[in-house]
Amino acid sequence: MKLVRKLYDWVLSWAETPYGAIALFFLAVAEASFFPIPPDVLLLPLCVGKRTQALRFAAICTAGSVLGGAIGYAIGWGAWEAVGQFFYDYVPGFTEDKFNRVGGLYETYNFWVVFVAAFTPIPYKVITIAAGVFQISFPMFMIASLVGRAARFFLVAGMLYFFGEPIRGFIDRWFNLLVVAFTILLIGGFALLKYMH
């Protein structure tokens, strides 16, 4: 946990430099495939510090995260046998049990698994690598990643763009819970429509 806290502080420190946007892009790439700190940690202070550029930061974060998702997919598809044990041993969020459960979910809900992980606090890297291991459709994976990641990052950036610093405490405290609730309602709505037809 001390290492994760140090990484968190290191990520946050980039908001005070002229390279914040570049760091955000690379953080988003890394988090989608192996890094434990989510890009929201840097996205929030960047958007607060430069409110007029909030939507630009969301676009940078989305592009980096979707690229990172593709890298995660490639790791799962082509290198999992060689690197799998390393991920189980050293990357937070990876366990064999969790990984196998994701594989079971992919058999039935492949688009929704990717979308939900991309939009909610579920560790996205587990989903991206598992998508490659279980070889789900790559175009479908990319579409679900783009929709989910863009929805998450533009929602955060949009709230900060329109409401500024006062909304930051609300996002820090309640955002993940609200996102999970919204996702449940969204999936429930689609399930109800399917049931009605």
Summary of the structure (lengths in Angstrom):
residues: 197
radius of gyration: 16.8
end to end distance: 48.7
largest distance: 53.9
contacts: 641
relative contact order: 0.13
helix: 85%
strand: 0%
